[in-house]
Amino acid sequence: APHAQRRSLLALEVRAFGYLLEELLALVDSPSTHPHAAVAGMTALALACTSLVPAQRPDMAEVAGHLAALA
């Protein structure tokens, strides 16, 4: 049970990060005026992080890898 609890908490943290990323992306004028691949990549990452199915969300190591690839 502790392992399942830990996994659930980590999935919740990833979801919270996804919402933070969505809020930051909302500050960008408009994706259509910023066709930069990084904005599209971060939008896709935010969607993955906020998946309704916790098991489908990336873990934070994967999130970090995606962000590093966008830099």
PDB file with SEQRES, HELIX, SHEET and CRYST1 records, atoms N, CA, C and O in Angstrom:
SEQRES   1 A   71  ALA PRO HIS ALA GLN ARG ARG SER LEU LEU ALA LEU GLU          
SEQRES   2 A   71  VAL ARG ALA PHE GLY TYR LEU LEU GLU GLU LEU LEU ALA          
SEQRES   3 A   71  LEU VAL ASP SER PRO SER THR HIS PRO HIS ALA ALA VAL          
SEQRES   4 A   71  ALA GLY MET THR ALA LEU ALA LEU ALA CYS THR SER LEU          
SEQRES   5 A   71  VAL PRO ALA GLN ARG PRO ASP MET ALA GLU VAL ALA GLY          
SEQRES   6 A   71  HIS LEU ALA ALA LEU ALA                                      
HELIX    1 AA1 PRO A    2  ALA A   26  1                                  25    
HELIX    2 AA2 ALA A   37  CYS A   49  1                                  13    
HELIX    3 AA3 PRO A   54  GLN A   56  5                                   3    
HELIX    4 AA4 MET A   60  LEU A   70  1                                  11    
CRYST1    1.000    1.000    1.000  90.00  90.00  90.00 P 1           1          
ATOM      1  N   ALA A   1       0.809  -1.207   0.000  1.00  0.00           N  
ATOM      2  CA  ALA A   1       0.000   0.000   0.000  1.00  0.00           C  
ATOM      3  C   ALA A   1       0.852   1.271   0.000  1.00  0.00           C  
ATOM      4  O   ALA A   1       0.494   2.228  -0.686  1.00  0.00           O  
ATOM      5  N   PRO A   2       1.974   1.320   0.748  1.00  0.00           N  
ATOM      6  CA  PRO A   2       2.786   2.553   0.720  1.00  0.00           C  
ATOM      7  C   PRO A   2       3.301   2.877  -0.685  1.00  0.00           C  
ATOM      8  O   PRO A   2       3.403   4.045  -1.060  1.00  0.00           O  
ATOM      9  N   HIS A   3       3.623   1.837  -1.456  1.00  0.00           N  
ATOM     10  CA  HIS A   3       4.116   2.071  -2.817  1.00  0.00           C  
ATOM     11  C   HIS A   3       3.012   2.673  -3.679  1.00  0.00           C  
ATOM     12  O   HIS A   3       3.264   3.596  -4.454  1.00  0.00           O  
ATOM     13  N   ALA A   4       1.800   2.162  -3.551  1.00  0.00           N  
ATOM     14  CA  ALA A   4       0.669   2.686  -4.323  1.00  0.00           C  
ATOM     15  C   ALA A   4       0.358   4.116  -3.906  1.00  0.00           C  
ATOM     16  O   ALA A   4       0.015   4.951  -4.743  1.00  0.00           O  
ATOM     17  N   GLN A   5       0.476   4.398  -2.614  1.00  0.00           N  
ATOM     18  CA  GLN A   5       0.237   5.748  -2.114  1.00  0.00           C  
ATOM     19  C   GLN A   5       1.276   6.715  -2.681  1.00  0.00           C  
ATOM     20  O   GLN A   5       0.943   7.826  -3.093  1.00  0.00           O  
ATOM     21  N   ARG A   6       2.527   6.284  -2.696  1.00  0.00           N  
ATOM     22  CA  ARG A   6       3.615   7.121  -3.222  1.00  0.00           C  
ATOM     23  C   ARG A   6       3.374   7.411  -4.701  1.00  0.00           C  
ATOM     24  O   ARG A   6       3.527   8.546  -5.153  1.00  0.00           O  
ATOM     25  N   ARG A   7       2.998   6.377  -5.449  1.00  0.00           N  
ATOM     26  CA  ARG A   7       2.733   6.538  -6.876  1.00  0.00           C  
ATOM     27  C   ARG A   7       1.581   7.510  -7.118  1.00  0.00           C  
ATOM     28  O   ARG A   7       1.626   8.318  -8.045  1.00  0.00           O  
ATOM     29  N   SER A   8       0.548   7.426  -6.277  1.00  0.00           N  
ATOM     30  CA  SER A   8      -0.596   8.336  -6.396  1.00  0.00           C  
ATOM     31  C   SER A   8      -0.195   9.778  -6.108  1.00  0.00           C  
ATOM     32  O   SER A   8      -0.635  10.698  -6.797  1.00  0.00           O  
ATOM     33  N   LEU A   9       0.634   9.972  -5.095  1.00  0.00           N  
ATOM     34  CA  LEU A   9       1.090  11.325  -4.766  1.00  0.00           C  
ATOM     35  C   LEU A   9       1.960  11.902  -5.869  1.00  0.00           C  
ATOM     36  O   LEU A   9       1.850  13.084  -6.196  1.00  0.00           O  
ATOM     37  N   LEU A  10       2.825  11.075  -6.443  1.00  0.00           N  
ATOM     38  CA  LEU A  10       3.672  11.545  -7.539  1.00  0.00           C  
ATOM     39  C   LEU A  10       2.830  11.917  -8.753  1.00  0.00           C  
ATOM     40  O   LEU A  10       3.111  12.910  -9.423  1.00  0.00           O  
ATOM     41  N   ALA A  11       1.802  11.127  -9.037  1.00  0.00           N  
ATOM     42  CA  ALA A  11       0.913  11.434 -10.158  1.00  0.00           C  
ATOM     43  C   ALA A  11       0.160  12.737  -9.896  1.00  0.00           C  
ATOM     44  O   ALA A  11      -0.096  13.504 -10.824  1.00  0.00           O  
ATOM     45  N   LEU A  12      -0.192  12.987  -8.646  1.00  0.00           N  
ATOM     46  CA  LEU A  12      -0.865  14.229  -8.285  1.00  0.00           C  
ATOM     47  C   LEU A  12       0.071  15.423  -8.474  1.00  0.00           C  
ATOM     48  O   LEU A  12      -0.353  16.476  -8.952  1.00  0.00           O  
ATOM     49  N   GLU A  13       1.339  15.262  -8.102  1.00  0.00           N  
ATOM     50  CA  GLU A  13       2.314  16.333  -8.294  1.00  0.00           C  
ATOM     51  C   GLU A  13       2.515  16.638  -9.773  1.00  0.00           C  
ATOM     52  O   GLU A  13       2.622  17.803 -10.156  1.00  0.00           O  
ATOM     53  N   VAL A  14       2.565  15.613 -10.596  1.00  0.00           N  
ATOM     54  CA  VAL A  14       2.716  15.818 -12.037  1.00  0.00           C  
ATOM     55  C   VAL A  14       1.498  16.562 -12.579  1.00  0.00           C  
ATOM     56  O   VAL A  14       1.632  17.451 -13.420  1.00  0.00           O  
ATOM     57  N   ARG A  15       0.314  16.197 -12.097  1.00  0.00           N  
ATOM     58  CA  ARG A  15      -0.908  16.888 -12.534  1.00  0.00           C  
ATOM     59  C   ARG A  15      -0.857  18.364 -12.139  1.00  0.00           C  
ATOM     60  O   ARG A  15      -1.220  19.229 -12.936  1.00  0.00           O  
ATOM     61  N   ALA A  16      -0.415  18.653 -10.928  1.00  0.00           N  
ATOM     62  CA  ALA A  16      -0.297  20.041 -10.471  1.00  0.00           C  
ATOM     63  C   ALA A  16       0.700  20.802 -11.345  1.00  0.00           C  
ATOM     64  O   ALA A  16       0.466  21.958 -11.696  1.00  0.00           O  
ATOM     65  N   PHE A  17       1.803  20.157 -11.692  1.00  0.00           N  
ATOM     66  CA  PHE A  17       2.782  20.795 -12.572  1.00  0.00           C  
ATOM     67  C   PHE A  17       2.158  21.085 -13.937  1.00  0.00           C  
ATOM     68  O   PHE A  17       2.410  22.135 -14.528  1.00  0.00           O  
ATOM     69  N   GLY A  18       1.354  20.164 -14.427  1.00  0.00           N  
ATOM     70  CA  GLY A  18       0.674  20.367 -15.704  1.00  0.00           C  
ATOM     71  C   GLY A  18      -0.226  21.593 -15.678  1.00  0.00           C  
ATOM     72  O   GLY A  18      -0.283  22.354 -16.644  1.00  0.00           O  
ATOM     73  N   TYR A  19      -0.927  21.777 -14.566  1.00  0.00           N  
ATOM     74  CA  TYR A  19      -1.784  22.962 -14.444  1.00  0.00           C  
ATOM     75  C   TYR A  19      -0.946  24.232 -14.360  1.00  0.00           C  
ATOM     76  O   TYR A  19      -1.319  25.258 -14.929  1.00  0.00           O  
ATOM     77  N   LEU A  20       0.178  24.174 -13.658  1.00  0.00           N  
ATOM     78  CA  LEU A  20       1.079  25.323 -13.609  1.00  0.00           C  
ATOM     79  C   LEU A  20       1.576  25.657 -15.010  1.00  0.00           C  
ATOM     80  O   LEU A  20       1.605  26.823 -15.405  1.00  0.00           O  
ATOM     81  N   LEU A  21       1.960  24.645 -15.746  1.00  0.00           N  
ATOM     82  CA  LEU A  21       2.440  24.855 -17.118  1.00  0.00           C  
ATOM     83  C   LEU A  21       1.337  25.465 -17.983  1.00  0.00           C  
ATOM     84  O   LEU A  21       1.603  26.352 -18.794  1.00  0.00           O  
ATOM     85  N   GLU A  22       0.105  24.995 -17.812  1.00  0.00           N  
ATOM     86  CA  GLU A  22      -1.018  25.584 -18.564  1.00  0.00           C  
ATOM     87  C   GLU A  22      -1.173  27.067 -18.233  1.00  0.00           C  
ATOM     88  O   GLU A  22      -1.407  27.886 -19.123  1.00  0.00           O  
ATOM     89  N   GLU A  23      -1.042  27.407 -16.954  1.00  0.00           N  
ATOM     90  CA  GLU A  23      -1.158  28.812 -16.538  1.00  0.00           C  
ATOM     91  C   GLU A  23      -0.050  29.661 -17.158  1.00  0.00           C  
ATOM     92  O   GLU A  23      -0.296  30.783 -17.599  1.00  0.00           O  
ATOM     93  N   LEU A  24       1.149  29.132 -17.190  1.00  0.00           N  
ATOM     94  CA  LEU A  24       2.264  29.863 -17.800  1.00  0.00           C  
ATOM     95  C   LEU A  24       2.060  30.023 -19.300  1.00  0.00           C  
ATOM     96  O   LEU A  24       2.339  31.084 -19.857  1.00  0.00           O  
ATOM     97  N   LEU A  25       1.580  28.983 -19.946  1.00  0.00           N  
ATOM     98  CA  LEU A  25       1.328  29.048 -21.385  1.00  0.00           C  
ATOM     99  C   LEU A  25       0.219  30.037 -21.711  1.00  0.00           C  
ATOM    100  O   LEU A  25       0.210  30.624 -22.793  1.00  0.00           O  
ATOM    101  N   ALA A  26      -0.712  30.226 -20.790  1.00  0.00           N  
ATOM    102  CA  ALA A  26      -1.801  31.180 -21.005  1.00  0.00           C  
ATOM    103  C   ALA A  26      -1.255  32.611 -21.077  1.00  0.00           C  
ATOM    104  O   ALA A  26      -1.902  33.497 -21.636  1.00  0.00           O  
ATOM    105  N   LEU A  27      -0.074  32.829 -20.515  1.00  0.00           N  
ATOM    106  CA  LEU A  27       0.550  34.154 -20.561  1.00  0.00           C  
ATOM    107  C   LEU A  27       1.192  34.447 -21.908  1.00  0.00           C  
ATOM    108  O   LEU A  27       1.480  35.601 -22.226  1.00  0.00           O  
ATOM    109  N   VAL A  28       1.417  33.400 -22.702  1.00  0.00           N  
ATOM    110  CA  VAL A  28       1.948  33.581 -24.052  1.00  0.00           C  
ATOM    111  C   VAL A  28       0.805  34.146 -24.891  1.00  0.00           C  
ATOM    112  O   VAL A  28      -0.320  33.652 -24.816  1.00  0.00           O  
ATOM    113  N   ASP A  29       1.082  35.166 -25.682  1.00  0.00           N  
ATOM    114  CA  ASP A  29       0.035  35.850 -26.447  1.00  0.00           C  
ATOM    115  C   ASP A  29      -0.958  34.874 -27.064  1.00  0.00           C  
ATOM    116  O   ASP A  29      -2.146  34.886 -26.740  1.00  0.00           O  
ATOM    117  N   SER A  30      -0.465  34.050 -27.939  1.00  0.00           N  
ATOM    118  CA  SER A  30      -1.310  33.074 -28.613  1.00  0.00           C  
ATOM    119  C   SER A  30      -0.389  32.077 -29.301  1.00  0.00           C  
ATOM    120  O   SER A  30       0.592  32.474 -29.929  1.00  0.00           O  
ATOM    121  N   PRO A  31      -0.693  30.793 -29.190  1.00  0.00           N  
ATOM    122  CA  PRO A  31       0.150  29.806 -29.875  1.00  0.00           C  
ATOM    123  C   PRO A  31       0.262  30.083 -31.373  1.00  0.00           C  
ATOM    124  O   PRO A  31       1.284  29.770 -31.985  1.00  0.00           O  
ATOM    125  N   SER A  32      -0.778  30.665 -31.968  1.00  0.00           N  
ATOM    126  CA  SER A  32      -0.727  30.932 -33.406  1.00  0.00           C  
ATOM    127  C   SER A  32       0.256  32.060 -33.732  1.00  0.00           C  
ATOM    128  O   SER A  32       0.805  32.108 -34.833  1.00  0.00           O  
ATOM    129  N   THR A  33       0.479  32.977 -32.764  1.00  0.00           N  
ATOM    130  CA  THR A  33       1.445  34.048 -33.011  1.00  0.00           C  
ATOM    131  C   THR A  33       2.845  33.630 -32.580  1.00  0.00           C  
ATOM    132  O   THR A  33       3.824  34.317 -32.875  1.00  0.00           O  
ATOM    133  N   HIS A  34       2.935  32.508 -31.886  1.00  0.00           N  
ATOM    134  CA  HIS A  34       4.222  31.955 -31.464  1.00  0.00           C  
ATOM    135  C   HIS A  34       4.295  30.496 -31.926  1.00  0.00           C  
ATOM    136  O   HIS A  34       4.149  29.585 -31.111  1.00  0.00           O  
ATOM    137  N   PRO A  35       4.518  30.270 -33.206  1.00  0.00           N  
ATOM    138  CA  PRO A  35       4.503  28.887 -33.697  1.00  0.00           C  
ATOM    139  C   PRO A  35       5.757  28.098 -33.293  1.00  0.00           C  
ATOM    140  O   PRO A  35       6.022  27.021 -33.827  1.00  0.00           O  
ATOM    141  N   HIS A  36       6.503  28.636 -32.365  1.00  0.00           N  
ATOM    142  CA  HIS A  36       7.734  27.996 -31.932  1.00  0.00           C  
ATOM    143  C   HIS A  36       7.449  26.582 -31.431  1.00  0.00           C  
ATOM    144  O   HIS A  36       6.458  26.344 -30.740  1.00  0.00           O  
ATOM    145  N   ALA A  37       8.309  25.671 -31.780  1.00  0.00           N  
ATOM    146  CA  ALA A  37       8.119  24.264 -31.402  1.00  0.00           C  
ATOM    147  C   ALA A  37       8.084  24.086 -29.891  1.00  0.00           C  
ATOM    148  O   ALA A  37       7.418  23.177 -29.396  1.00  0.00           O  
ATOM    149  N   ALA A  38       8.787  24.934 -29.152  1.00  0.00           N  
ATOM    150  CA  ALA A  38       8.802  24.803 -27.694  1.00  0.00           C  
ATOM    151  C   ALA A  38       7.419  25.032 -27.100  1.00  0.00           C  
ATOM    152  O   ALA A  38       7.027  24.334 -26.165  1.00  0.00           O  
ATOM    153  N   VAL A  39       6.671  26.003 -27.630  1.00  0.00           N  
ATOM    154  CA  VAL A  39       5.324  26.265 -27.119  1.00  0.00           C  
ATOM    155  C   VAL A  39       4.423  25.065 -27.401  1.00  0.00           C  
ATOM    156  O   VAL A  39       3.661  24.638 -26.533  1.00  0.00           O  
ATOM    157  N   ALA A  40       4.511  24.531 -28.595  1.00  0.00           N  
ATOM    158  CA  ALA A  40       3.710  23.351 -28.944  1.00  0.00           C  
ATOM    159  C   ALA A  40       4.103  22.165 -28.072  1.00  0.00           C  
ATOM    160  O   ALA A  40       3.243  21.412 -27.614  1.00  0.00           O  
ATOM    161  N   GLY A  41       5.396  22.003 -27.845  1.00  0.00           N  
ATOM    162  CA  GLY A  41       5.873  20.900 -27.007  1.00  0.00           C  
ATOM    163  C   GLY A  41       5.415  21.039 -25.569  1.00  0.00           C  
ATOM    164  O   GLY A  41       5.035  20.054 -24.934  1.00  0.00           O  
ATOM    165  N   MET A  42       5.449  22.268 -25.048  1.00  0.00           N  
ATOM    166  CA  MET A  42       5.003  22.488 -23.672  1.00  0.00           C  
ATOM    167  C   MET A  42       3.494  22.310 -23.547  1.00  0.00           C  
ATOM    168  O   MET A  42       3.007  21.844 -22.517  1.00  0.00           O  
ATOM    169  N   THR A  43       2.755  22.677 -24.585  1.00  0.00           N  
ATOM    170  CA  THR A  43       1.308  22.472 -24.573  1.00  0.00           C  
ATOM    171  C   THR A  43       0.990  20.978 -24.535  1.00  0.00           C  
ATOM    172  O   THR A  43       0.122  20.543 -23.778  1.00  0.00           O  
ATOM    173  N   ALA A  44       1.687  20.206 -25.343  1.00  0.00           N  
ATOM    174  CA  ALA A  44       1.483  18.752 -25.347  1.00  0.00           C  
ATOM    175  C   ALA A  44       1.874  18.144 -24.004  1.00  0.00           C  
ATOM    176  O   ALA A  44       1.207  17.234 -23.511  1.00  0.00           O  
ATOM    177  N   LEU A  45       2.956  18.647 -23.416  1.00  0.00           N  
ATOM    178  CA  LEU A  45       3.400  18.147 -22.115  1.00  0.00           C  
ATOM    179  C   LEU A  45       2.360  18.462 -21.045  1.00  0.00           C  
ATOM    180  O   LEU A  45       2.060  17.612 -20.206  1.00  0.00           O  
ATOM    181  N   ALA A  46       1.811  19.669 -21.067  1.00  0.00           N  
ATOM    182  CA  ALA A  46       0.774  20.038 -20.091  1.00  0.00           C  
ATOM    183  C   ALA A  46      -0.427  19.112 -20.211  1.00  0.00           C  
ATOM    184  O   ALA A  46      -0.993  18.687 -19.205  1.00  0.00           O  
ATOM    185  N   LEU A  47      -0.816  18.800 -21.451  1.00  0.00           N  
ATOM    186  CA  LEU A  47      -1.943  17.886 -21.657  1.00  0.00           C  
ATOM    187  C   LEU A  47      -1.636  16.493 -21.108  1.00  0.00           C  
ATOM    188  O   LEU A  47      -2.496  15.861 -20.495  1.00  0.00           O  
ATOM    189  N   ALA A  48      -0.415  16.020 -21.327  1.00  0.00           N  
ATOM    190  CA  ALA A  48      -0.030  14.700 -20.818  1.00  0.00           C  
ATOM    191  C   ALA A  48      -0.025  14.686 -19.286  1.00  0.00           C  
ATOM    192  O   ALA A  48      -0.458  13.718 -18.662  1.00  0.00           O  
ATOM    193  N   CYS A  49       0.468  15.768 -18.699  1.00  0.00           N  
ATOM    194  CA  CYS A  49       0.562  15.844 -17.240  1.00  0.00           C  
ATOM    195  C   CYS A  49      -0.806  15.914 -16.570  1.00  0.00           C  
ATOM    196  O   CYS A  49      -0.960  15.487 -15.426  1.00  0.00           O  
ATOM    197  N   THR A  50      -1.784  16.446 -17.268  1.00  0.00           N  
ATOM    198  CA  THR A  50      -3.116  16.595 -16.679  1.00  0.00           C  
ATOM    199  C   THR A  50      -4.091  15.513 -17.142  1.00  0.00           C  
ATOM    200  O   THR A  50      -5.304  15.659 -16.998  1.00  0.00           O  
ATOM    201  N   SER A  51      -3.560  14.444 -17.688  1.00  0.00           N  
ATOM    202  CA  SER A  51      -4.408  13.330 -18.106  1.00  0.00           C  
ATOM    203  C   SER A  51      -5.311  12.894 -16.948  1.00  0.00           C  
ATOM    204  O   SER A  51      -4.874  12.849 -15.797  1.00  0.00           O  
ATOM    205  N   LEU A  52      -6.560  12.576 -17.257  1.00  0.00           N  
ATOM    206  CA  LEU A  52      -7.482  12.123 -16.219  1.00  0.00           C  
ATOM    207  C   LEU A  52      -7.098  10.765 -15.651  1.00  0.00           C  
ATOM    208  O   LEU A  52      -7.513  10.408 -14.548  1.00  0.00           O  
ATOM    209  N   VAL A  53      -6.303  10.007 -16.404  1.00  0.00           N  
ATOM    210  CA  VAL A  53      -5.868   8.682 -15.960  1.00  0.00           C  
ATOM    211  C   VAL A  53      -4.447   8.805 -15.402  1.00  0.00           C  
ATOM    212  O   VAL A  53      -3.500   8.970 -16.171  1.00  0.00           O  
ATOM    213  N   PRO A  54      -4.283   8.726 -14.078  1.00  0.00           N  
ATOM    214  CA  PRO A  54      -2.964   8.923 -13.477  1.00  0.00           C  
ATOM    215  C   PRO A  54      -1.854   8.052 -14.077  1.00  0.00           C  
ATOM    216  O   PRO A  54      -0.717   8.504 -14.211  1.00  0.00           O  
ATOM    217  N   ALA A  55      -2.175   6.829 -14.432  1.00  0.00           N  
ATOM    218  CA  ALA A  55      -1.156   5.922 -14.984  1.00  0.00           C  
ATOM    219  C   ALA A  55      -0.652   6.383 -16.345  1.00  0.00           C  
ATOM    220  O   ALA A  55       0.412   5.953 -16.789  1.00  0.00           O  
ATOM    221  N   GLN A  56      -1.413   7.261 -17.016  1.00  0.00           N  
ATOM    222  CA  GLN A  56      -1.002   7.746 -18.337  1.00  0.00           C  
ATOM    223  C   GLN A  56      -0.142   9.004 -18.252  1.00  0.00           C  
ATOM    224  O   GLN A  56       0.396   9.457 -19.263  1.00  0.00           O  
ATOM    225  N   ARG A  57      -0.009   9.571 -17.051  1.00  0.00           N  
ATOM    226  CA  ARG A  57       0.810  10.772 -16.894  1.00  0.00           C  
ATOM    227  C   ARG A  57       2.280  10.400 -16.860  1.00  0.00           C  
ATOM    228  O   ARG A  57       2.638   9.343 -16.340  1.00  0.00           O  
ATOM    229  N   PRO A  58       3.147  11.259 -17.414  1.00  0.00           N  
ATOM    230  CA  PRO A  58       4.590  10.995 -17.310  1.00  0.00           C  
ATOM    231  C   PRO A  58       5.040  11.193 -15.868  1.00  0.00           C  
ATOM    232  O   PRO A  58       4.370  11.878 -15.094  1.00  0.00           O  
ATOM    233  N   ASP A  59       6.169  10.600 -15.506  1.00  0.00           N  
ATOM    234  CA  ASP A  59       6.713  10.913 -14.186  1.00  0.00           C  
ATOM    235  C   ASP A  59       7.588  12.160 -14.317  1.00  0.00           C  
ATOM    236  O   ASP A  59       7.844  12.623 -15.429  1.00  0.00           O  
ATOM    237  N   MET A  60       8.044  12.702 -13.197  1.00  0.00           N  
ATOM    238  CA  MET A  60       8.782  13.964 -13.252  1.00  0.00           C  
ATOM    239  C   MET A  60      10.110  13.825 -13.992  1.00  0.00           C  
ATOM    240  O   MET A  60      10.585  14.798 -14.578  1.00  0.00           O  
ATOM    241  N   ALA A  61      10.713  12.653 -13.979  1.00  0.00           N  
ATOM    242  CA  ALA A  61      11.942  12.452 -14.748  1.00  0.00           C  
ATOM    243  C   ALA A  61      11.647  12.585 -16.238  1.00  0.00           C  
ATOM    244  O   ALA A  61      12.434  13.179 -16.974  1.00  0.00           O  
ATOM    245  N   GLU A  62      10.527  12.042 -16.685  1.00  0.00           N  
ATOM    246  CA  GLU A  62      10.131  12.176 -18.092  1.00  0.00           C  
ATOM    247  C   GLU A  62       9.801  13.629 -18.415  1.00  0.00           C  
ATOM    248  O   GLU A  62      10.148  14.121 -19.489  1.00  0.00           O  
ATOM    249  N   VAL A  63       9.133  14.318 -17.490  1.00  0.00           N  
ATOM    250  CA  VAL A  63       8.810  15.731 -17.681  1.00  0.00           C  
ATOM    251  C   VAL A  63      10.101  16.520 -17.871  1.00  0.00           C  
ATOM    252  O   VAL A  63      10.210  17.332 -18.789  1.00  0.00           O  
ATOM    253  N   ALA A  64      11.069  16.277 -17.004  1.00  0.00           N  
ATOM    254  CA  ALA A  64      12.356  16.973 -17.085  1.00  0.00           C  
ATOM    255  C   ALA A  64      13.038  16.681 -18.429  1.00  0.00           C  
ATOM    256  O   ALA A  64      13.620  17.579 -19.037  1.00  0.00           O  
ATOM    257  N   GLY A  65      12.967  15.453 -18.880  1.00  0.00           N  
ATOM    258  CA  GLY A  65      13.555  15.090 -20.173  1.00  0.00           C  
ATOM    259  C   GLY A  65      12.883  15.817 -21.327  1.00  0.00           C  
ATOM    260  O   GLY A  65      13.551  16.285 -22.249  1.00  0.00           O  
ATOM    261  N   HIS A  66      11.556  15.909 -21.270  1.00  0.00           N  
ATOM    262  CA  HIS A  66      10.825  16.631 -22.327  1.00  0.00           C  
ATOM    263  C   HIS A  66      11.197  18.102 -22.333  1.00  0.00           C  
ATOM    264  O   HIS A  66      11.401  18.693 -23.393  1.00  0.00           O  
ATOM    265  N   LEU A  67      11.284  18.695 -21.143  1.00  0.00           N  
ATOM    266  CA  LEU A  67      11.643  20.117 -21.062  1.00  0.00           C  
ATOM    267  C   LEU A  67      13.066  20.355 -21.556  1.00  0.00           C  
ATOM    268  O   LEU A  67      13.327  21.339 -22.248  1.00  0.00           O  
ATOM    269  N   ALA A  68      13.979  19.465 -21.206  1.00  0.00           N  
ATOM    270  CA  ALA A  68      15.372  19.598 -21.661  1.00  0.00           C  
ATOM    271  C   ALA A  68      15.451  19.491 -23.180  1.00  0.00           C  
ATOM    272  O   ALA A  68      16.243  20.190 -23.812  1.00  0.00           O  
ATOM    273  N   ALA A  69      14.640  18.626 -23.763  1.00  0.00           N  
ATOM    274  CA  ALA A  69      14.644  18.461 -25.217  1.00  0.00           C  
ATOM    275  C   ALA A  69      14.106  19.700 -25.919  1.00  0.00           C  
ATOM    276  O   ALA A  69      14.460  19.966 -27.068  1.00  0.00           O  
ATOM    277  N   LEU A  70      13.256  20.456 -25.239  1.00  0.00           N  
ATOM    278  CA  LEU A  70      12.682  21.659 -25.839  1.00  0.00           C  
ATOM    279  C   LEU A  70      13.615  22.865 -25.764  1.00  0.00           C  
ATOM    280  O   LEU A  70      13.456  23.835 -26.505  1.00  0.00           O  
ATOM    281  N   ALA A  71      14.572  22.789 -24.874  1.00  0.00           N  
ATOM    282  CA  ALA A  71      15.464  23.951 -24.661  1.00  0.00           C  
ATOM    283  C   ALA A  71      16.411  24.167 -25.818  1.00  0.00           C  
ATOM    284  O   ALA A  71      17.218  25.096 -25.790  1.00  0.00           O  
TER     285      ALA A  71                                                      
END                                                                             
